């Protein structure tokens, strides 16, 4: 079992930056990958970025490529999402997630953190 604790959300003006953090605890050895999803009001949850545990391969949504960077600190069992050049359309609740070797992808979820970007 894995627990995910998020931090770093907040309010920022368009063009600004935020860094989200997600610290994992529990059976860390079972985590296959970690990533970030977001969900705007009235919209479906979408994948923002993803990083594998084995080789650190990353994946990004087209809408954030060149602006967002996902990274990890394995010693701290933490993943980060550096968000630069933020746009109002980035406003959403951002959720940390983790896949399990035994339980499948996107098996664990954090509580979500609000990111609001003003014009």
JOSULZI-V819429 format. One record per pair of residues at least 4 apart in sequence whose C-alpha atoms are under 6 Angstrom apart, sorted by the first residue. I is the first residue (numbers start at 1). J is the second residue. D is the distance in Angstrom with one decimal. If there is no record, write none. Layout:
# JOSULZI-V819429
I,J,D
I,J,D
This chain:
# JOSULZI-V819429
1,26,5.8
1,27,5.5
2,25,5.6
2,26,4.7
2,27,5.6
3,24,5.6
3,25,5.2
4,23,5.7
4,24,4.7
4,110,4.9
5,22,5.4
5,23,5.2
5,110,6.0
6,21,5.5
6,22,4.4
7,20,5.8
7,21,5.3
8,19,5.8
8,20,4.5
9,113,5.4
9,114,5.4
9,115,5.1
10,115,5.1
11,116,4.8
11,117,5.9
12,117,5.0
13,117,5.4
13,118,4.8
14,86,5.3
14,87,5.0
14,117,5.7
14,118,5.6
14,119,5.4
15,85,4.2
15,86,4.9
16,85,5.5
16,86,5.5
17,83,5.4
17,84,4.4
18,83,5.2
19,81,5.5
19,82,4.4
19,83,5.9
20,80,5.5
20,81,5.0
21,79,5.9
21,80,4.6
22,78,5.4
22,79,5.3
23,77,5.9
23,78,4.3
24,77,5.5
30,100,5.4
30,101,5.5
31,99,5.5
31,100,4.7
32,53,5.3
32,99,5.1
32,100,5.2
32,101,5.4
33,51,5.7
33,52,4.1
33,53,4.9
33,98,5.6
33,99,5.1
34,50,5.9
34,51,5.6
34,97,5.6
34,98,4.3
35,49,5.5
35,50,4.0
35,51,6.0
35,96,5.9
35,97,5.3
36,48,5.5
36,49,5.3
36,95,5.6
36,96,4.7
37,46,5.4
37,47,4.4
37,48,5.1
37,94,5.7
37,95,5.1
38,45,5.5
38,46,5.5
38,92,5.8
38,93,5.4
38,94,4.2
38,95,5.9
39,44,6.0
39,45,4.3
39,92,5.2
39,93,5.3
40,92,4.2
48,60,5.7
48,61,5.1
49,59,5.4
49,60,4.4
50,58,5.5
50,59,5.1
51,56,5.5
51,57,5.4
51,58,4.5
52,56,4.8
52,57,5.4
60,65,6.0
64,68,5.6
67,84,5.1
68,82,5.5
68,83,4.5
68,84,6.0
69,81,5.7
69,82,5.1
70,80,5.6
70,81,4.6
71,79,5.7
71,80,5.3
72,78,5.8
72,79,4.2
73,78,5.3
88,117,4.7
88,118,5.7
91,115,5.4
91,116,4.6
91,117,5.5
92,115,5.6
93,112,5.9
93,113,5.4
93,114,4.4
94,112,5.3
94,113,5.3
95,110,5.7
95,112,4.4
96,109,5.8
96,110,5.1
97,106,5.8
97,108,5.4
97,109,4.4
98,106,5.3
98,107,5.9
98,108,5.0
99,104,5.9
99,105,4.1
99,106,4.5
99,107,4.9
100,104,5.1
100,107,6.0
